[in-house]
Amino acid sequence: MPANPQLQLIDYKGQNINLAAMSQDKPTLVYFWGTWCPICSITSPAINELENENKYPVVSIAIKSGSDQELHDYLNEQGYSFSTVNDQHGEIFSDWQGQVTPSYIILKDNKMTQGLTGIQPLWSLKLRLWLSSML
């Protein structure tokens, strides 16, 4: 994890997201993806299901995925309800030293407990979040 990543974000709807506060109570999943990413189209439904279960906080960061309106339209078309930050120029992803999409970071108490990339099935994400909650 980078030395000083952005933990105060604003989603594409203008709502404040405080990753530091969210990760104090429960492990928080940060999901880096893009509307243009073919593998993300496989992984995003699992992220949406995880969000809908409401056991762990989920924040997604859409990298270089167009304007807020284009992102909104895409999320609606796909039926995704996860909280999304629009990283239009990839600055947040770069700040977090991201390399590939999709990428996942699990934060607990402001610290990265796990970092993953590629296809992660729902059961794997749930297990990793649960393990992080035991720390």
A tleap script that builds the chain and sets N, CA, C and O, in Angstrom:
source leaprc.protein.ff14SB
mol = sequence {
  NMET PRO ALA ASN PRO GLN LEU GLN LEU ILE
  ASP TYR LYS GLY GLN ASN ILE ASN LEU ALA
  ALA MET SER GLN ASP LYS PRO THR LEU VAL
  TYR PHE TRP GLY THR TRP CYS PRO ILE CYS
  SER ILE THR SER PRO ALA ILE ASN GLU LEU
  GLU ASN GLU ASN LYS TYR PRO VAL VAL SER
  ILE ALA ILE LYS SER GLY SER ASP GLN GLU
  LEU HIE ASP TYR LEU ASN GLU GLN GLY TYR
  SER PHE SER THR VAL ASN ASP GLN HIE GLY
  GLU ILE PHE SER ASP TRP GLN GLY GLN VAL
  THR PRO SER TYR ILE ILE LEU LYS ASP ASN
  LYS MET THR GLN GLY LEU THR GLY ILE GLN
  PRO LEU TRP SER LEU LYS LEU ARG LEU TRP
  LEU SER SER MET CLEU
}
set mol.1.N position { 0.847 -1.174 0.000 }
set mol.1.CA position { 0.000 0.000 0.000 }
set mol.1.C position { 0.890 1.234 0.000 }
set mol.1.O position { 1.923 1.251 0.670 }
set mol.2.N position { 0.505 2.259 -0.739 }
set mol.2.CA position { 1.311 3.474 -0.761 }
set mol.2.C position { 1.401 4.110 0.621 }
set mol.2.O position { 0.570 3.858 1.494 }
set mol.3.N position { 2.404 4.921 0.799 }
set mol.3.CA position { 2.636 5.543 2.105 }
set mol.3.C position { 1.493 6.454 2.533 }
set mol.3.O position { 1.162 6.509 3.718 }
set mol.4.N position { 0.892 7.161 1.599 }
set mol.4.CA position { -0.131 8.132 1.970 }
set mol.4.C position { -1.267 8.161 0.939 }
set mol.4.O position { -1.439 9.158 0.237 }
set mol.5.N position { -2.044 7.069 0.846 }
set mol.5.CA position { -3.110 7.043 -0.163 }
set mol.5.C position { -4.266 7.960 0.223 }
set mol.5.O position { -4.466 8.279 1.395 }
set mol.6.N position { -5.014 8.371 -0.785 }
set mol.6.CA position { -6.213 9.166 -0.527 }
set mol.6.C position { -7.254 8.302 0.161 }
set mol.6.O position { -7.685 7.289 -0.388 }
set mol.7.N position { -7.660 8.696 1.362 }
set mol.7.CA position { -8.698 7.971 2.083 }
set mol.7.C position { -9.992 8.775 2.144 }
set mol.7.O position { -11.041 8.243 2.508 }
set mol.8.N position { -9.917 10.049 1.789 }
set mol.8.CA position { -11.093 10.918 1.713 }
set mol.8.C position { -11.434 11.089 0.242 }
set mol.8.O position { -10.699 11.739 -0.501 }
set mol.9.N position { -12.543 10.507 -0.175 }
set mol.9.CA position { -12.925 10.537 -1.583 }
set mol.9.C position { -14.330 11.107 -1.733 }
set mol.9.O position { -15.061 11.250 -0.754 }
set mol.10.N position { -14.692 11.425 -2.949 }
set mol.10.CA position { -16.049 11.888 -3.261 }
set mol.10.C position { -16.557 11.028 -4.400 }
set mol.10.O position { -15.905 10.912 -5.437 }
set mol.11.N position { -17.745 10.415 -4.205 }
set mol.11.CA position { -18.269 9.561 -5.266 }
set mol.11.C position { -18.815 10.409 -6.408 }
set mol.11.O position { -18.885 11.634 -6.304 }
set mol.12.N position { -19.198 9.754 -7.489 }
set mol.12.CA position { -19.625 10.491 -8.681 }
set mol.12.C position { -20.930 11.250 -8.466 }
set mol.12.O position { -21.300 12.091 -9.287 }
set mol.13.N position { -21.635 10.959 -7.362 }
set mol.13.CA position { -22.873 11.678 -7.037 }
set mol.13.C position { -22.607 12.875 -6.111 }
set mol.13.O position { -23.525 13.625 -5.780 }
set mol.14.N position { -21.336 13.047 -5.693 }
set mol.14.CA position { -20.977 14.161 -4.826 }
set mol.14.C position { -20.996 13.834 -3.340 }
set mol.14.O position { -20.860 14.733 -2.511 }
set mol.15.N position { -21.163 12.555 -2.988 }
set mol.15.CA position { -21.186 12.142 -1.583 }
set mol.15.C position { -19.766 11.886 -1.082 }
set mol.15.O position { -18.942 11.311 -1.794 }
set mol.16.N position { -19.489 12.317 0.148 }
set mol.16.CA position { -18.178 12.081 0.753 }
set mol.16.C position { -18.034 10.625 1.166 }
set mol.16.O position { -18.976 10.011 1.668 }
set mol.17.N position { -16.851 10.084 0.950 }
set mol.17.CA position { -16.524 8.728 1.372 }
set mol.17.C position { -15.250 8.820 2.203 }
set mol.17.O position { -14.227 9.324 1.739 }
set mol.18.N position { -15.327 8.330 3.428 }
set mol.18.CA position { -14.189 8.361 4.333 }
set mol.18.C position { -13.739 6.923 4.582 }
set mol.18.O position { -14.255 6.249 5.473 }
set mol.19.N position { -12.776 6.462 3.791 }
set mol.19.CA position { -12.309 5.080 3.913 }
set mol.19.C position { -11.703 4.807 5.282 }
set mol.19.O position { -11.823 3.698 5.803 }
set mol.20.N position { -11.061 5.797 5.861 }
set mol.20.CA position { -10.457 5.621 7.179 }
set mol.20.C position { -11.538 5.288 8.210 }
set mol.20.O position { -11.385 4.347 8.989 }
set mol.21.N position { -12.612 6.046 8.214 }
set mol.21.CA position { -13.701 5.804 9.168 }
set mol.21.C position { -14.412 4.487 8.874 }
set mol.21.O position { -14.751 3.746 9.796 }
set mol.22.N position { -14.639 4.194 7.604 }
set mol.22.CA position { -15.333 2.957 7.233 }
set mol.22.C position { -14.561 1.730 7.691 }
set mol.22.O position { -15.158 0.751 8.139 }
set mol.23.N position { -13.242 1.776 7.582 }
set mol.23.CA position { -12.438 0.600 7.898 }
set mol.23.C position { -12.189 0.428 9.397 }
set mol.23.O position { -11.585 -0.561 9.814 }
set mol.24.N position { -12.647 1.375 10.201 }
set mol.24.CA position { -12.503 1.236 11.653 }
set mol.24.C position { -13.453 0.177 12.205 }
set mol.24.O position { -13.086 -0.583 13.101 }
set mol.25.N position { -14.659 0.127 11.677 }
set mol.25.CA position { -15.665 -0.795 12.184 }
set mol.25.C position { -15.529 -2.196 11.593 }
set mol.25.O position { -15.610 -3.197 12.306 }
set mol.26.N position { -15.323 -2.248 10.282 }
set mol.26.CA position { -15.279 -3.530 9.569 }
set mol.26.C position { -14.255 -3.444 8.454 }
set mol.26.O position { -13.920 -2.352 7.995 }
set mol.27.N position { -13.756 -4.598 8.014 }
set mol.27.CA position { -12.906 -4.558 6.823 }
set mol.27.C position { -13.701 -3.957 5.665 }
set mol.27.O position { -14.887 -4.240 5.497 }
set mol.28.N position { -13.037 -3.132 4.879 }
set mol.28.CA position { -13.669 -2.427 3.766 }
set mol.28.C position { -12.986 -2.843 2.468 }
set mol.28.O position { -11.759 -2.840 2.361 }
set mol.29.N position { -13.812 -3.201 1.484 }
set mol.29.CA position { -13.281 -3.586 0.184 }
set mol.29.C position { -13.233 -2.370 -0.732 }
set mol.29.O position { -14.241 -1.692 -0.932 }
set mol.30.N position { -12.054 -2.100 -1.285 }
set mol.30.CA position { -11.885 -1.055 -2.291 }
set mol.30.C position { -11.617 -1.787 -3.609 }
set mol.30.O position { -10.650 -2.539 -3.736 }
set mol.31.N position { -12.495 -1.549 -4.582 }
set mol.31.CA position { -12.476 -2.275 -5.854 }
set mol.31.C position { -12.147 -1.306 -6.981 }
set mol.31.O position { -12.926 -0.399 -7.271 }
set mol.32.N position { -10.993 -1.496 -7.615 }
set mol.32.CA position { -10.567 -0.674 -8.755 }
set mol.32.C position { -10.949 -1.395 -10.040 }
set mol.32.O position { -10.592 -2.557 -10.235 }
set mol.33.N position { -11.674 -0.705 -10.916 }
set mol.33.CA position { -12.186 -1.325 -12.131 }
set mol.33.C position { -12.404 -0.256 -13.195 }
set mol.33.O position { -12.182 0.930 -12.948 }
set mol.34.N position { -12.838 -0.677 -14.372 }
set mol.34.CA position { -13.171 0.266 -15.439 }
set mol.34.C position { -14.303 -0.282 -16.288 }
set mol.34.O position { -14.443 -1.495 -16.445 }
set mol.35.N position { -15.104 0.610 -16.831 }
set mol.35.CA position { -16.209 0.201 -17.705 }
set mol.35.C position { -15.670 -0.451 -18.974 }
set mol.35.O position { -16.376 -1.230 -19.615 }
set mol.36.N position { -14.446 -0.148 -19.340 }
set mol.36.CA position { -13.785 -0.631 -20.545 }
set mol.36.C position { -13.072 -1.970 -20.337 }
set mol.36.O position { -12.564 -2.553 -21.295 }
set mol.37.N position { -13.030 -2.456 -19.112 }
set mol.37.CA position { -12.253 -3.639 -18.727 }
set mol.37.C position { -13.095 -4.912 -18.890 }
set mol.37.O position { -14.076 -5.091 -18.168 }
set mol.38.N position { -12.727 -5.802 -19.829 }
set mol.38.CA position { -13.542 -7.002 -20.037 }
set mol.38.C position { -13.591 -7.929 -18.817 }
set mol.38.O position { -14.623 -8.549 -18.562 }
set mol.39.N position { -12.504 -8.030 -18.070 }
set mol.39.CA position { -12.506 -8.898 -16.888 }
set mol.39.C position { -13.390 -8.306 -15.795 }
set mol.39.O position { -14.014 -9.036 -15.026 }
set mol.40.N position { -13.438 -6.964 -15.733 }
set mol.40.CA position { -14.291 -6.300 -14.736 }
set mol.40.C position { -15.769 -6.618 -14.970 }
set mol.40.O position { -16.555 -6.637 -14.023 }
set mol.41.N position { -16.150 -6.867 -16.226 }
set mol.41.CA position { -17.537 -7.219 -16.499 }
set mol.41.C position { -17.874 -8.591 -15.912 }
set mol.41.O position { -19.045 -8.910 -15.712 }
set mol.42.N position { -16.853 -9.396 -15.638 }
set mol.42.CA position { -17.044 -10.697 -14.977 }
set mol.42.C position { -17.052 -10.527 -13.458 }
set mol.42.O position { -17.815 -11.200 -12.765 }
set mol.43.N position { -16.212 -9.634 -12.938 }
set mol.43.CA position { -16.059 -9.496 -11.487 }
set mol.43.C position { -17.060 -8.534 -10.845 }
set mol.43.O position { -17.406 -8.701 -9.675 }
set mol.44.N position { -17.523 -7.546 -11.580 }
set mol.44.CA position { -18.411 -6.532 -10.991 }
set mol.44.C position { -19.732 -7.094 -10.449 }
set mol.44.O position { -20.207 -6.592 -9.431 }
set mol.45.N position { -20.351 -8.106 -11.072 }
set mol.45.CA position { -21.571 -8.658 -10.474 }
set mol.45.C position { -21.334 -9.225 -9.065 }
set mol.45.O position { -22.210 -9.110 -8.208 }
set mol.46.N position { -20.182 -9.828 -8.814 }
set mol.46.CA position { -19.867 -10.331 -7.472 }
set mol.46.C position { -19.709 -9.171 -6.490 }
set mol.46.O position { -20.132 -9.269 -5.338 }
set mol.47.N position { -19.107 -8.085 -6.941 }
set mol.47.CA position { -18.950 -6.902 -6.093 }
set mol.47.C position { -20.327 -6.342 -5.755 }
set mol.47.O position { -20.583 -5.947 -4.617 }
set mol.48.N position { -21.204 -6.311 -6.744 }
set mol.48.CA position { -22.556 -5.810 -6.519 }
set mol.48.C position { -23.296 -6.685 -5.513 }
set mol.48.O position { -23.999 -6.176 -4.639 }
set mol.49.N position { -23.138 -7.995 -5.636 }
set mol.49.CA position { -23.782 -8.910 -4.691 }
set mol.49.C position { -23.224 -8.710 -3.284 }
set mol.49.O position { -23.974 -8.707 -2.308 }
set mol.50.N position { -21.921 -8.546 -3.186 }
set mol.50.CA position { -21.288 -8.301 -1.883 }
set mol.50.C position { -21.837 -7.011 -1.266 }
set mol.50.O position { -22.129 -6.966 -0.071 }
set mol.51.N position { -21.973 -5.983 -2.071 }
set mol.51.CA position { -22.539 -4.712 -1.601 }
set mol.51.C position { -23.973 -4.909 -1.112 }
set mol.51.O position { -24.353 -4.391 -0.062 }
set mol.52.N position { -24.761 -5.656 -1.876 }
set mol.52.CA position { -26.168 -5.860 -1.524 }
set mol.52.C position { -26.347 -6.675 -0.248 }
set mol.52.O position { -27.356 -6.526 0.440 }
set mol.53.N position { -25.380 -7.538 0.079 }
set mol.53.CA position { -25.451 -8.310 1.326 }
set mol.53.C position { -25.251 -7.418 2.545 }
set mol.53.O position { -25.692 -7.757 3.642 }
set mol.54.N position { -24.587 -6.281 2.358 }
set mol.54.CA position { -24.436 -5.274 3.401 }
set mol.54.C position { -23.704 -5.764 4.653 }
set mol.54.O position { -23.948 -5.256 5.748 }
set mol.55.N position { -22.810 -6.744 4.503 }
set mol.55.CA position { -22.022 -7.211 5.645 }
set mol.55.C position { -20.741 -6.401 5.806 }
set mol.55.O position { -20.288 -6.131 6.918 }
set mol.56.N position { -20.168 -6.020 4.664 }
set mol.56.CA position { -18.918 -5.271 4.663 }
set mol.56.C position { -19.065 -4.069 3.746 }
set mol.56.O position { -19.719 -4.161 2.708 }
set mol.57.N position { -18.460 -2.935 4.116 }
set mol.57.CA position { -18.495 -1.779 3.224 }
set mol.57.C position { -17.729 -2.057 1.928 }
set mol.57.O position { -16.673 -2.690 1.938 }
set mol.58.N position { -18.278 -1.575 0.825 }
set mol.58.CA position { -17.663 -1.724 -0.487 }
set mol.58.C position { -17.610 -0.348 -1.151 }
set mol.58.O position { -18.620 0.352 -1.226 }
set mol.59.N position { -16.437 0.027 -1.628 }
set mol.59.CA position { -16.281 1.262 -2.383 }
set mol.59.C position { -15.567 0.895 -3.679 }
set mol.59.O position { -14.503 0.276 -3.659 }
set mol.60.N position { -16.159 1.280 -4.797 }
set mol.60.CA position { -15.505 1.009 -6.067 }
set mol.60.C position { -14.938 2.300 -6.628 }
set mol.60.O position { -15.474 3.386 -6.404 }
set mol.61.N position { -13.854 2.160 -7.353 }
set mol.61.CA position { -13.226 3.298 -8.010 }
set mol.61.C position { -13.125 2.965 -9.492 }
set mol.61.O position { -12.344 2.104 -9.897 }
set mol.62.N position { -13.929 3.663 -10.295 }
set mol.62.CA position { -13.977 3.445 -11.737 }
set mol.62.C position { -12.890 4.278 -12.399 }
set mol.62.O position { -12.895 5.507 -12.315 }
set mol.63.N position { -11.963 3.600 -13.056 }
set mol.63.CA position { -10.790 4.252 -13.634 }
set mol.63.C position { -11.045 4.580 -15.104 }
set mol.63.O position { -11.417 3.719 -15.901 }
set mol.64.N position { -10.832 5.847 -15.431 }
set mol.64.CA position { -10.932 6.315 -16.830 }
set mol.64.C position { -12.177 5.771 -17.527 }
set mol.64.O position { -12.099 5.196 -18.613 }
set mol.65.N position { -13.324 5.965 -16.879 }
set mol.65.CA position { -14.583 5.408 -17.378 }
set mol.65.C position { -15.561 6.482 -17.837 }
set mol.65.O position { -16.771 6.257 -17.843 }
set mol.66.N position { -15.045 7.644 -18.220 }
set mol.66.CA position { -15.899 8.683 -18.773 }
set mol.66.C position { -16.383 9.693 -17.749 }
set mol.66.O position { -15.905 9.742 -16.616 }
set mol.67.N position { -17.339 10.492 -18.177 }
set mol.67.CA position { -17.911 11.535 -17.324 }
set mol.67.C position { -18.774 10.909 -16.242 }
set mol.67.O position { -19.068 9.715 -16.286 }
set mol.68.N position { -19.180 11.718 -15.272 }
set mol.68.CA position { -20.084 11.239 -14.235 }
set mol.68.C position { -21.380 10.716 -14.847 }
set mol.68.O position { -21.908 9.696 -14.403 }
set mol.69.N position { -21.895 11.407 -15.863 }
set mol.69.CA position { -23.138 10.973 -16.505 }
set mol.69.C position { -22.943 9.641 -17.231 }
set mol.69.O position { -23.797 8.758 -17.147 }
set mol.70.N position { -21.827 9.495 -17.940 }
set mol.70.CA position { -21.548 8.225 -18.636 }
set mol.70.C position { -21.409 7.075 -17.638 }
set mol.70.O position { -21.894 5.971 -17.883 }
set mol.71.N position { -20.751 7.339 -16.521 }
set mol.71.CA position { -20.595 6.327 -15.484 }
set mol.71.C position { -21.954 5.981 -14.882 }
set mol.71.O position { -22.271 4.808 -14.683 }
set mol.72.N position { -22.745 6.996 -14.598 }
set mol.72.CA position { -24.095 6.788 -14.055 }
set mol.72.C position { -24.924 5.907 -14.998 }
set mol.72.O position { -25.579 4.961 -14.560 }
set mol.73.N position { -24.888 6.225 -16.278 }
set mol.73.CA position { -25.643 5.451 -17.272 }
set mol.73.C position { -25.173 4.000 -17.297 }
set mol.73.O position { -25.992 3.082 -17.351 }
set mol.74.N position { -23.872 3.791 -17.259 }
set mol.74.CA position { -23.326 2.430 -17.283 }
set mol.74.C position { -23.772 1.649 -16.041 }
set mol.74.O position { -24.231 0.512 -16.153 }
set mol.75.N position { -23.638 2.256 -14.865 }
set mol.75.CA position { -24.035 1.575 -13.628 }
set mol.75.C position { -25.517 1.209 -13.663 }
set mol.75.O position { -25.900 0.117 -13.244 }
set mol.76.N position { -26.350 2.123 -14.164 }
set mol.76.CA position { -27.782 1.842 -14.264 }
set mol.76.C position { -28.070 0.717 -15.255 }
set mol.76.O position { -28.875 -0.171 -14.974 }
set mol.77.N position { -27.415 0.756 -16.408 }
set mol.77.CA position { -27.602 -0.294 -17.416 }
set mol.77.C position { -27.270 -1.672 -16.852 }
set mol.77.O position { -27.963 -2.650 -17.132 }
set mol.78.N position { -26.216 -1.741 -16.065 }
set mol.78.CA position { -25.761 -3.013 -15.511 }
set mol.78.C position { -26.513 -3.403 -14.236 }
set mol.78.O position { -26.434 -4.550 -13.794 }
set mol.79.N position { -27.241 -2.455 -13.648 }
set mol.79.CA position { -27.953 -2.724 -12.400 }
set mol.79.C position { -27.037 -2.753 -11.187 }
set mol.79.O position { -27.345 -3.410 -10.192 }
set mol.80.N position { -25.909 -2.045 -11.261 }
set mol.80.CA position { -24.954 -2.009 -10.150 }
set mol.80.C position { -25.339 -0.914 -9.169 }
set mol.80.O position { -25.670 0.205 -9.559 }
set mol.81.N position { -25.288 -1.261 -7.884 }
set mol.81.CA position { -25.652 -0.290 -6.851 }
set mol.81.C position { -24.488 0.044 -5.930 }
set mol.81.O position { -24.661 0.782 -4.960 }
set mol.82.N position { -23.289 -0.495 -6.224 }
set mol.82.CA position { -22.168 -0.216 -5.325 }
set mol.82.C position { -21.732 1.249 -5.432 }
set mol.82.O position { -21.819 1.870 -6.491 }
set mol.83.N position { -21.267 1.768 -4.317 }
set mol.83.CA position { -20.765 3.133 -4.235 }
set mol.83.C position { -19.561 3.267 -5.175 }
set mol.83.O position { -18.652 2.437 -5.155 }
set mol.84.N position { -19.567 4.320 -5.995 }
set mol.84.CA position { -18.532 4.449 -7.015 }
set mol.84.C position { -17.924 5.843 -7.066 }
set mol.84.O position { -18.631 6.848 -7.143 }
set mol.85.N position { -16.616 5.878 -7.023 }
set mol.85.CA position { -15.851 7.104 -7.211 }
set mol.85.C position { -15.403 7.112 -8.674 }
set mol.85.O position { -14.907 6.107 -9.181 }
set mol.86.N position { -15.581 8.245 -9.343 }
set mol.86.CA position { -15.169 8.354 -10.741 }
set mol.86.C position { -13.746 8.914 -10.799 }
set mol.86.O position { -13.524 10.106 -10.590 }
set mol.87.N position { -12.805 8.044 -11.082 }
set mol.87.CA position { -11.398 8.418 -11.214 }
set mol.87.C position { -11.121 8.672 -12.702 }
set mol.87.O position { -10.468 7.873 -13.372 }
set mol.88.N position { -11.634 9.804 -13.200 }
set mol.88.CA position { -11.646 10.085 -14.634 }
set mol.88.C position { -10.270 10.043 -15.294 }
set mol.88.O position { -10.154 9.656 -16.457 }
set mol.89.N position { -9.245 10.430 -14.574 }
set mol.89.CA position { -7.908 10.504 -15.168 }
set mol.89.C position { -6.947 9.456 -14.600 }
set mol.89.O position { -5.764 9.447 -14.941 }
set mol.90.N position { -7.455 8.578 -13.737 }
set mol.90.CA position { -6.617 7.523 -13.162 }
set mol.90.C position { -5.690 7.989 -12.068 }
set mol.90.O position { -4.755 7.275 -11.707 }
set mol.91.N position { -5.929 9.189 -11.523 }
set mol.91.CA position { -5.034 9.736 -10.499 }
set mol.91.C position { -5.113 8.965 -9.181 }
set mol.91.O position { -4.092 8.740 -8.532 }
set mol.92.N position { -6.322 8.561 -8.785 }
set mol.92.CA position { -6.467 7.815 -7.527 }
set mol.92.C position { -5.792 6.456 -7.664 }
set mol.92.O position { -5.064 6.015 -6.775 }
set mol.93.N position { -6.050 5.798 -8.801 }
set mol.93.CA position { -5.441 4.485 -9.060 }
set mol.93.C position { -3.918 4.600 -9.014 }
set mol.93.O position { -3.249 3.746 -8.431 }
set mol.94.N position { -3.382 5.625 -9.609 }
set mol.94.CA position { -1.944 5.853 -9.593 }
set mol.94.C position { -1.444 6.119 -8.175 }
set mol.94.O position { -0.398 5.608 -7.774 }
set mol.95.N position { -2.193 6.919 -7.420 }
set mol.95.CA position { -1.852 7.239 -6.038 }
set mol.95.C position { -1.765 5.966 -5.187 }
set mol.95.O position { -0.941 5.866 -4.278 }
set mol.96.N position { -2.621 5.009 -5.496 }
set mol.96.CA position { -2.636 3.731 -4.767 }
set mol.96.C position { -1.654 2.732 -5.386 }
set mol.96.O position { -1.604 1.573 -4.975 }
set mol.97.N position { -0.885 3.176 -6.357 }
set mol.97.CA position { 0.115 2.355 -7.048 }
set mol.97.C position { -0.520 1.167 -7.766 }
set mol.97.O position { 0.054 0.079 -7.823 }
set mol.98.N position { -1.718 1.393 -8.315 }
set mol.98.CA position { -2.410 0.349 -9.059 }
set mol.98.C position { -1.701 0.049 -10.364 }
set mol.98.O position { -1.114 0.934 -10.987 }
set mol.99.N position { -1.762 -1.217 -10.772 }
set mol.99.CA position { -1.104 -1.662 -12.000 }
set mol.99.C position { -2.088 -2.257 -12.997 }
set mol.99.O position { -1.996 -1.981 -14.193 }
set mol.100.N position { -3.035 -3.075 -12.517 }
set mol.100.CA position { -3.964 -3.780 -13.400 }
set mol.100.C position { -5.385 -3.696 -12.854 }
set mol.100.O position { -5.602 -3.476 -11.662 }
set mol.101.N position { -6.342 -3.876 -13.756 }
set mol.101.CA position { -7.734 -3.966 -13.336 }
set mol.101.C position { -8.242 -5.363 -13.673 }
set mol.101.O position { -7.830 -5.950 -14.673 }
set mol.102.N position { -9.118 -5.886 -12.857 }
set mol.102.CA position { -9.541 -5.331 -11.577 }
set mol.102.C position { -8.492 -5.567 -10.490 }
set mol.102.O position { -7.724 -6.527 -10.530 }
set mol.103.N position { -8.490 -4.661 -9.526 }
set mol.103.CA position { -7.657 -4.797 -8.328 }
set mol.103.C position { -8.537 -4.587 -7.116 }
set mol.103.O position { -9.531 -3.863 -7.171 }
set mol.104.N position { -8.168 -5.222 -6.029 }
set mol.104.CA position { -8.947 -5.160 -4.793 }
set mol.104.C position { -7.991 -4.885 -3.642 }
set mol.104.O position { -6.905 -5.460 -3.564 }
set mol.105.N position { -8.411 -4.005 -2.759 }
set mol.105.CA position { -7.665 -3.726 -1.532 }
set mol.105.C position { -8.643 -3.933 -0.382 }
set mol.105.O position { -9.780 -3.463 -0.434 }
set mol.106.N position { -8.202 -4.630 0.648 }
set mol.106.CA position { -9.014 -4.741 1.861 }
set mol.106.C position { -8.315 -3.912 2.925 }
set mol.106.O position { -7.152 -4.139 3.257 }
set mol.107.N position { -9.060 -2.941 3.451 }
set mol.107.CA position { -8.560 -2.074 4.520 }
set mol.107.C position { -9.210 -2.471 5.837 }
set mol.107.O position { -10.409 -2.742 5.888 }
set mol.108.N position { -8.430 -2.503 6.881 }
set mol.108.CA position { -8.960 -2.693 8.234 }
set mol.108.C position { -8.169 -1.774 9.138 }
set mol.108.O position { -6.939 -1.825 9.165 }
set mol.109.N position { -8.877 -0.930 9.884 }
set mol.109.CA position { -8.228 0.030 10.785 }
set mol.109.C position { -7.189 0.870 10.054 }
set mol.109.O position { -6.084 1.086 10.550 }
set mol.110.N position { -7.566 1.342 8.861 }
set mol.110.CA position { -6.709 2.221 8.059 }
set mol.110.C position { -5.497 1.538 7.449 }
set mol.110.O position { -4.652 2.215 6.864 }
set mol.111.N position { -5.385 0.238 7.564 }
set mol.111.CA position { -4.226 -0.468 7.032 }
set mol.111.C position { -4.679 -1.482 5.991 }
set mol.111.O position { -5.747 -2.082 6.113 }
set mol.112.N position { -3.857 -1.662 4.971 }
set mol.112.CA position { -4.159 -2.677 3.972 }
set mol.112.C position { -3.839 -4.047 4.549 }
set mol.112.O position { -2.704 -4.319 4.938 }
set mol.113.N position { -4.854 -4.910 4.602 }
set mol.113.CA position { -4.626 -6.271 5.078 }
set mol.113.C position { -4.394 -7.219 3.915 }
set mol.113.O position { -3.706 -8.229 4.062 }
set mol.114.N position { -4.976 -6.893 2.735 }
set mol.114.CA position { -4.795 -7.736 1.566 }
set mol.114.C position { -4.893 -6.900 0.298 }
set mol.114.O position { -5.611 -5.901 0.247 }
set mol.115.N position { -4.167 -7.325 -0.712 }
set mol.115.CA position { -4.250 -6.721 -2.032 }
set mol.115.C position { -4.301 -7.832 -3.066 }
set mol.115.O position { -3.489 -8.756 -3.022 }
set mol.116.N position { -5.243 -7.754 -3.996 }
set mol.116.CA position { -5.468 -8.823 -4.968 }
set mol.116.C position { -5.720 -8.228 -6.337 }
set mol.116.O position { -6.076 -7.056 -6.458 }
set mol.117.N position { -5.533 -9.036 -7.366 }
set mol.117.CA position { -5.878 -8.613 -8.717 }
set mol.117.C position { -6.546 -9.778 -9.438 }
set mol.117.O position { -6.521 -10.918 -8.974 }
set mol.118.N position { -7.142 -9.462 -10.583 }
set mol.118.CA position { -7.712 -10.500 -11.435 }
set mol.118.C position { -9.095 -10.945 -11.001 }
set mol.118.O position { -9.767 -10.270 -10.221 }
set mol.119.N position { -9.507 -12.095 -11.520 }
set mol.119.CA position { -10.838 -12.623 -11.207 }
set mol.119.C position { -10.828 -13.179 -9.784 }
set mol.119.O position { -10.028 -14.054 -9.454 }
set mol.120.N position { -11.714 -12.667 -8.960 }
set mol.120.CA position { -11.884 -13.146 -7.590 }
set mol.120.C position { -13.347 -13.531 -7.414 }
set mol.120.O position { -14.221 -12.668 -7.494 }
set mol.121.N position { -13.630 -14.813 -7.176 }
set mol.121.CA position { -15.026 -15.192 -6.966 }
set mol.121.C position { -15.561 -14.608 -5.663 }
set mol.121.O position { -14.804 -14.247 -4.762 }
set mol.122.N position { -16.869 -14.527 -5.592 }
set mol.122.CA position { -17.530 -13.949 -4.415 }
set mol.122.C position { -17.095 -14.647 -3.129 }
set mol.122.O position { -16.813 -13.981 -2.133 }
set mol.123.N position { -17.035 -15.977 -3.136 }
set mol.123.CA position { -16.665 -16.709 -1.920 }
set mol.123.C position { -15.264 -16.317 -1.455 }
set mol.123.O position { -15.012 -16.227 -0.254 }
set mol.124.N position { -14.354 -16.085 -2.399 }
set mol.124.CA position { -12.989 -15.708 -2.057 }
set mol.124.C position { -12.957 -14.332 -1.389 }
set mol.124.O position { -12.265 -14.131 -0.391 }
set mol.125.N position { -13.709 -13.397 -1.951 }
set mol.125.CA position { -13.759 -12.051 -1.363 }
set mol.125.C position { -14.368 -12.097 0.033 }
set mol.125.O position { -13.868 -11.447 0.951 }
set mol.126.N position { -15.446 -12.861 0.198 }
set mol.126.CA position { -16.079 -12.991 1.523 }
set mol.126.C position { -15.105 -13.584 2.535 }
set mol.126.O position { -14.998 -13.102 3.663 }
set mol.127.N position { -14.396 -14.634 2.123 }
set mol.127.CA position { -13.432 -15.273 3.016 }
set mol.127.C position { -12.331 -14.301 3.408 }
set mol.127.O position { -11.958 -14.223 4.578 }
set mol.128.N position { -11.815 -13.568 2.447 }
set mol.128.CA position { -10.736 -12.615 2.723 }
set mol.128.C position { -11.202 -11.475 3.636 }
set mol.128.O position { -10.457 -11.034 4.511 }
set mol.129.N position { -12.420 -11.005 3.433 }
set mol.129.CA position { -12.966 -9.970 4.317 }
set mol.129.C position { -13.148 -10.522 5.726 }
set mol.129.O position { -12.819 -9.856 6.708 }
set mol.130.N position { -13.670 -11.733 5.819 }
set mol.130.CA position { -13.858 -12.359 7.136 }
set mol.130.C position { -12.507 -12.538 7.840 }
set mol.130.O position { -12.379 -12.226 9.024 }
set mol.131.N position { -11.499 -13.041 7.110 }
set mol.131.CA position { -10.175 -13.217 7.709 }
set mol.131.C position { -9.614 -11.879 8.199 }
set mol.131.O position { -9.001 -11.807 9.264 }
set mol.132.N position { -9.828 -10.826 7.415 }
set mol.132.CA position { -9.354 -9.493 7.818 }
set mol.132.C position { -10.085 -8.999 9.063 }
set mol.132.O position { -9.531 -8.224 9.843 }
set mol.133.N position { -11.316 -9.441 9.248 }
set mol.133.CA position { -12.067 -9.008 10.438 }
set mol.133.C position { -11.526 -9.664 11.692 }
set mol.133.O position { -11.792 -9.189 12.796 }
set mol.134.N position { -10.766 -10.755 11.549 }
set mol.134.CA position { -10.197 -11.460 12.703 }
set mol.134.C position { -8.907 -10.834 13.204 }
set mol.134.O position { -8.408 -11.191 14.271 }
set mol.135.N position { -8.362 -9.888 12.420 }
set mol.135.CA position { -7.091 -9.264 12.803 }
set mol.135.C position { -7.267 -8.273 13.928 }
set mol.135.O position { -6.295 -7.660 14.369 }
savepdb mol mol.pdb
quit
